[in-house]
Amino acid sequence: MRILFVHPNYHSGGAEIAGNWPPAWVAYLAGHLKKNGFDDIHFIDAMTMDVSDDELRRRIAELQPDLVGVTAITPSIYQAEETLKIAKEAAPHAVGLLGGVHATFMFRQVLSEAPWIDAIVRGEGEEILVEVAQCVAEGRWPEDRKAIKGLAFHEGEEIVSTQAAPTVKDIDSLKPDWSLIEWEHYIYIPLNVKVAIPNMARGCPFTCSFCSQWKFWRDYRVRSPKAVVDEIEDLVENHGVGFFILADEEPTINKKKFVEFCQEMIDRGLNHKIKWGINTRVTDIYRDRDLLKFYREAGLVHISLGTEAAAQLSLDIFNKETTVAENKEAIRLLREADIFTEAQFIVGMDNETKETLEETYQMVWDWQPDLANWSMYTPWPFTPLFQELRDQVEVFDFSKYNFVTPIMKPKALTRGELLDGVMNNYRRFYIKKALFHYPWRGTGFRRRYLLGCLKAFLKAGVGRTFYDLGKAGYWGPQSKDKVDWKFDETRKIADAQVADWEAAAERSRKHKERQEAVRAQMKERAGERNNANFVLASDAEDEFDLSPETHEARSAEHAGETTAPMACGGGKAQMVDAAE
């Protein structure tokens, strides 16, 4: 039983600026497969190695795998579909699987436009993939595929989805196998060291309207800090990794386990062998202000803060629950702890103007983070915010949903003007930092790191890969009216996907109606009970001559009793909706 994983050859001018990132999904899936007896596993990183379609076809034909697994984020979805088409041509007998966030929520869209895909893995892949591999190895595919939870596939003209698979409950049972990675190709440019992206937790308890992580992972689970440090120790000692970023949306949510993780790093002396970074929320920085120097001692050198937007109005739209003043204070606290700060801004929403772009620049210069990043608002098609803005979305070419292409067009700006405003912010910020800050602020590691970050930006700028400027044809303010985004206007939302969205919206509407009805019913019952209690209490007062104080206490007692049936009613309505 031979299994092949392929990382699609997709590139944009975003995360690759800082270097090449090892696909962690391969390590976690391969580790779980090997734990269950599947040892013949291969990996082709077509993205990092820039493998052409013809070369990929040749290598797949040479390997002749029995199962081909591919993953995709939204912008790489078309390349992932093409990769599985190539695999089907080169190894016709192989079962082609596609996983990832986009395919999980948009499986009807994907199967409509790429019918050659044998199945889509919906949700966490480790346990589902083992079941599929066993089914294929035992010759039960495709007859028994309906018995496997968490799949979607074609059955004749119909798109079938099986029952959702449960999440991995024992997350410590996952033992990633990083040996498939050719580590010399994965370098973090600012420090010129090998880089990894281990995972400490899955899920997120927050429900930011522009994000999908909380929907994909569903419940929030944290690995044992010791197990995570075991993995990092393996990365350092056996693979020579010198920098890592925790893949979690917010690894500091569970303060107790994050502190244990940092202490374990210190106790093993790994804080002197490897540096690391995280993404987190401003509120956690506030909460942990007295621990920030301890975190720095553990090797944490870089924190990216989701400040998201300058205007408080935008923060409210995104459900970030933070204020502009808190963002500034969080950056100050991190600076005092000698932790590099990166402020992340989302720009390009409907209300963006030249003035709001200027406001973000003035604000970030006032805050003085070490790094700043302006990301184009990208309405992931499976998030609540997309459904709210759907009528305003003009571009359905998902290959451009990459944070660097303005998918949404602000009312007051053209897309070219938006890009020019963002580039103007970058130019001013980093020119000032390069001239007056990076070479002169601090010595040793701080200076080396900041100059390394500047090197990464300059390398991407000279190569015209930054923000896909070369592809779009942007050469400065004089070209802002001539930018060509090369949107594929033939791309549309598939009828099957639209029908699925409409069905989901109808279920949501009915759920809200049931909730409203339950609340009204319980309120009515509570009122009837209170009236009855009042009559009983009045009768009792007449009979036993109770004092007003005693009567008030008893009324409160009965009023408290009415909350129990209200809670049960609401819970029942939710259970009915879940069952549907």
N, C-alpha and C positions, 0 to 999 in steps of 0.2 A: 504494500500500500504506500504509494509515493504521493506526498503532499507538497505543493508549491505555493508559496506566497509571493505576490507581486505588488510592489508599491507603484502606483501609476506615475507616469512621467509628466507631471503638471508643475508649472512654475508661475509665480507672480512676484511682484516687487515688495513682498511683505516680510514674513519671518525669516526668509533666506538671507536677509541683509546681514544678520549676525553669524551666519554659518550654516552648515548642513546638520539637520537634526535626525538622529537615528529613530526609525519608526518603532515606537514602543509596542504597538499593537502586535507586531510579529513576535517579540520576545514573550509576551504574556500568553498569546495563543499557542505558540510552539511549546512553551513550558508545560501547559496543561495537557497538550496532546501527548508529549513524551511521558508525562506522569501516568497516562492511560495506555501506554504501550505502543504509541506510534513514533517510530524513530527516524524514518526516512523522510526528512523534512528539508526543503530547500527554499532559498529566498533570493529574489531579484529586486534590487532597489533601482527601478528604472528612472526614478526622479533624480536621485543623487548622482547616479552614474550616467545620466542623460542617455539612456538606452533607446535607440530608434525602434520604430515598429517592426522593421525588417529584422533587426538583430534580436528583438524580443521573440518574434515568431520562430527564428532559427533555434534559439535556446530552449524554448518550450518544446519544439519538435524533437530536440535532442534528449530532453529529460523524460518526455512522455509521462507526465504525472497522471494520477488517478483522480486527483482533486486539486482545483486551483482556487485559492482564496485571495480576494482583492478587497481593499477598503477604500472609502472615499469621503472626504468632506464635500460640502456643496460645490465649491468651485472646481473640484477635480472629478466631478461625477461623470462628465462625458468621456474623459480620458480613461476612467475606470471601466465604463461600459465598453469602450473600444478595446481595452486590454483583454476583457473577457471574450470579446468577439475574435480577437487574434488567437486566444487560447483555444477556442472552439475549432478554429480552422487548423491549428497546429496539432492539437490532440483531441480529435472529435469524441473520443470515449470519455474524456475527463468531465467530471461534474464541476461546473463553474458557479462559485458562490460570491456574493457581494455583501459586505457588511458596512457598518458605520452609521453615523447619525442621520445623514441625508437619506440613505436607503431605508433606514428603519421607519422614518415618518413619511417618506415619499415613495413607498414601494409601488404604489399603483402607477405613479408617473414613470418610475424607472422601468418597470416591466412593460409598460406601454411603448416606450421608446427603444427598449433593448430586449426584445423577446427571446434572444439567444441565451440570456442568463437563466441558469437552471433553478436557482433559488436565492432569495434574499434572507440574510440572517438579521432578525429584528431584535435589537437590544444587545446586551453583553454577549460576547461570542464564545467564551471559553467552553461552557458546558454544552451549549447548543452544537458547537463544532465537533465536539467529541462524539455526540450522538450521530451526527451526519456521517462522520468518518467511519464509525462502527457500521452504520447502515450500508455505506458504499462497500466497505471491506467484506461484509458478509453477503454481498450480492442482493440486498433487499431494496436498493434504490432503483427506480423511483417508487416502487409499489408501496413502501412503508413510510413515505415522507410525511403523509398526513398525521402520523402518530407522533411526530417530532414537534414539540412546542417551539414557537418563536420563528417560524418560517413563513415565507410568502413565495408563491410560484404560479406559473401558468398551468391550468388544467383545461386543455382544449382552448376555447376562446375566453374562458373565465379566469380571473385572477383570484386565487385562493389564499387566505391567510389563516394559519393555525392559531390556536389559543396562545396568548402571550406566555413566554417562559418566565419562571420566577427569577429574580436576581440572584447572584451568587451570594449566599448567606454567609458562608465561611470564607471570607475574603483572604484570610491568612493561608488558605489552602492553595492559593495561586502562587506558583514558583516560576517566575519568568526565566527564560533561557536566553541570555544575551550573547551566546556563542555564535549565533547565526549572523551577527553584525560584523562587517569588515570595518573595524574601528578607526583605521587610519583615514577614512574618508569623512569622518564626522568631527569637525573642528569648530570650536567656539572662537570666532575671530578676535574678540576683544582681549582674550588671554592666550590665544594660540595653544589651546589644550583640547583634548578629546572631551566631548560633551555627551551627557545622557539625560533621559527624561523619565525617571522612575515615578511610581504612583504610590501615594500614601493613603488616599481615601478616594472613594467614588461617590458621586452625588453632591447635591448642594441643597440645604434647607431653604434657601432664598429663591424667589420666583421672579427674577428680573424679566420684564416683558420682552426684551430683545434677545434673551438667551435660551438655549435649548438643553443645556447640560442637566438641569434639574428634571427635565422630562425624560431624557434618555436613560440616566442611571436610576431614576425613580427614588429609591430610598437611600439615605445617607449612611455609609459604612466606612469605618476607619480601620486600617490594618494595625497590627501590633507594632509599636515603634521599634521594638527590637528586630522584628522581621524586616522592616524597611531598612534599618541600618545594616543588617546582614547583607541585604541586596547591594547597598551602596559600598560596603566593604569589598564585596566581590567585584564590583565595577572598578574600584580603585586598584585592588591588588592583582586582579587577573586580566583586566582590560585596559589599565592605564588611564582611566577617566580622571580628569582634573577639574571638571565643573559639571554641575547638574542643576536642572530646574525641576522642581516638583510639579508634576502634571496637573495637580489638583486645582480646581477653581479657586479654592480658599483653604489651604492646609491649616490655617490658624483657627478655624471654627471651633474645633475641639481643643481648647487651650491646654487641658491636662495632658493629652497625648502629644501635642506639639512640644510642650515643655519636656516631656519624657524623651521624645525624639532628639531634641537638642542636647539633653544631658547625656544620652547614649553616644552621640557623636563626640562629645567632649571626653567622656570616659574611655573611649577607644582610641583617642588621639587622632581621629579622622578630621577634626577641625583644622589640623595643621597640614593635611594632605590634599584636601579638596575644598573648593569654595562652591557656594550654591546660591540660588535665587528662588523667589516665589512670587505669585500673584496673590494679593489679598485686598481686604476692604479697609477703608479709612477707619471704620468703627473698631476694628480689631487693633489697630495701632493705638487708638485712644485707650482701649481697655488694657493693653499690655505695655503702656509707656514705661513702667518700672522694669520690664523684662527685656527691653530692646537691646541693651548692651550685652545681656546674657545671650540673646539670639546671635548677636555679632560675634561673640566669643565662640559660638558653635559653628562658625564658618559662613553664616548668612551674610552676604555682601550686597545683594541686589533685590529690591522689592519694587514690583510694578503695581501701582495703585490705580484702580478703576475710578478715577475722578470723573470720567465720562463726559462731562459737559460743564461749561463755565456758568451758564445761566441756571439759577435754581429751578426755573420752570422746566428745563430739560431734565434735570435730576428727578423731578417729580414724575415726569412722563416715563422715565426708565425704572421707577420704583426703587431707586438706589438708597433712599432713606438716609442720605447724608446731606450736609450743607457745604456751601462754598468755604465758609470760615473753617470748618472742620478739616477740609482738604488741605488748606494752607498750614494749619497747625500740625497735621500728621506729617507733612513733609519736613517741617522744622524739627519735630521729635526724631525722625529718622536721621536727619543730618547730624544732630547732636550725638547719636549713637554710632556715627561713622558707617551708616548703611546707605548705599547708593539708591537714589530714588528715581523712578520713571513715572511720569504723569501721563496717563492715557486719556485722550479726549476723543469723543465721538462727534463728528461734524457731518453736515450735509442733510439734516432733516428739513422738513417742509418750511420751517420758519427761519432757516439760516439766511443771514445777510452779510454784506461786507462788514457791517458794524459788529455783528456777533463773532465773526472770525477774528476781527481786530481785538475784541474783548477777550477771547481765549488767549491771544498772544500776550496782551498786557497782564492778564491774570497769571499766566504761567511764568512770566518774567518776574512778577511780584513774588510768587511762591518760591522761585529758585530751586526747582528740582535739578538733578544732575542731567536728566534726559527727559525729552518730551516726545510724544507721538500723537499725531492727529490721524485717526482712522475714519474712513468714510462709513457713514451709517449703512449697514448692510442688513436688509430685512429678511432674515432667514425664513424660508417659506413655511416652516413648521412651528413658528413662534406665535404667541398671542398678538404681538405688535403687528406682525405681517397681516393677520386676519383683519385687524382694525384699519390698516392702511391699504388694503388690497386694491381698492379702486384707484389709488394714486400710483400704484406700481406700473411702470411702462415697459420695464426690461425683464424678460424671463429667460435670458441667456445666463444660466447659472455659472458658467465658466468665469463670468465677470463679478461674481459675488465673493470678492476676495479682500475686502476692507480697503483697497487702494483705488477702486473704480467707483465713481459716483453713480450708484444705481438709482437713487432717488434724485429728482431734480427740484431744488428749492424754488419757491415761487419767485423770489427776487433775484435769482442768479441763474446763469447758464451753467452747464456742467463744466465747461472750460473755465469760467470765472471762479467756480468753486475750487477746482484743482489749482488754479493760479493763486488763490488766496491761501490755500493750505501750503503750497510751496513757498510762498512769501513768508509764512510763519516759520517754516523749517529753516529757510535761509537766514533770517534774522537771528533766530535762537541759536543755531549752531555756529554761525560766524562769530557772534559775541562770545559764546562759550569757548570757542577755539582760541580767540585772541586774548581774552581777559580772565578766563577761569581755569580751563583744563591744565595749561602748562604751569600755572602759578599756585594752584590751590593744593596744598598738601605735598607729601613726598612719597616715594616708594610705591606701595601697592595702589593707593588712591590715584596717583598721577598716571601710573601705567595702565590701570583699568580704563580711566576716562579717555586717555589718548587712544587706547585700543578700540573703544566704542566709536571715537571719531574716525579712526581708520576704516572701520566697517562701513560707516556712512559714506565716506569719500570713495571707497572702492565701489559701492553700489551706484554712487552718483556718476562717477567717471564711466562705468560700464553701462549706464543708462538703464540699469535694472531696477533702481529705486522707484517705487510707485509705478512700475511698468511704463516709465516715461518714454523709453525708446519705442515701445510698441504703439503707444498712443500718439507719438509725434509731438510731444511738448518740449520746447526748447527755451522757455522763458515767457514773460508777459506778452511779448509780441506774437506768440503763437497760440494764445489762449482761445482765439476764435477759430482756429484751424485744427484743434485736437480731434482725432478720429478714434473713437473707442472700439470700433469694429464689432459692435453688438450684432449677434446673429438674430435678426428679427423674425426668422422662421420658427424660433423656439417659442412654444406656447405651453400652457398648462394642459395636460391631457384630460380628456373628458372623464376618465375613470377617477382621476385625482380630484377634480372639481366636485364630482358626485360624492366622493368620500368626505370632502370638506363640508359640503352642504348637509350631509347626513350627521356629521359631528356637530355642526351648528344647531341642527334640529334637536339632537339629543341634549345639548347644553341648554337650549331654550326650555325644553320640557322639564329638565332638572331644576331650573330656576323657578318654573311655575310650581313644581311640586314643593320646593322649599318655601315659596311664598304661601302656598296653601297650608302647609304644615304649621308655619309660624302663625298664620291667622287663626287656624283651628286651636292651637295651643293657647294663644292669647285669649280666645273666646272661652276656652275651658278654664283658664286661670281666673278670668273674671267671674265666671259662674261659681267657681269654688270659693273665691274670696267673698262673694255675696252670701253664699251658704254659711261660710265660717262666721261672717258677721252676725247673721241671724242666730246661729247656735250660741255664739258668745253673748249676744244680747239676752237670749233666754237664760243663759247660765248666770249672767249678772243679776237678772231679776230674781232667780231662784236662790243663788248663794250669796248675793250682794258682794261680787268680786270688786276689788279696787280697780281704778283706771289703769294703773301700772301693770296689774296682772292681765287685764284684757289686752293691752298693747303687746305684751310678750307673747300671748297665745296667738294673736293675729299674725305676728311676725313668724311664729312657728309654722302656722298653716301656710302662709305665703311662701315660705321656704320649701315646703313639701311640693308645691306646684312645679318647681324647677325640674324635678326628676322626670315626669312624663314628657315635658318639653324636650329634654335632652334625648330621651329614647325615640321620640317621634322624628326629630331631626336626623338621628343616626339611621333610622330605618329608611328614610327617604334616600339617604346617601347610598345605603346598601342596595336598594332597588336599582338606582342609577348605575352603580358599578356592575351589577349583574347583567344589565342590558348591554 
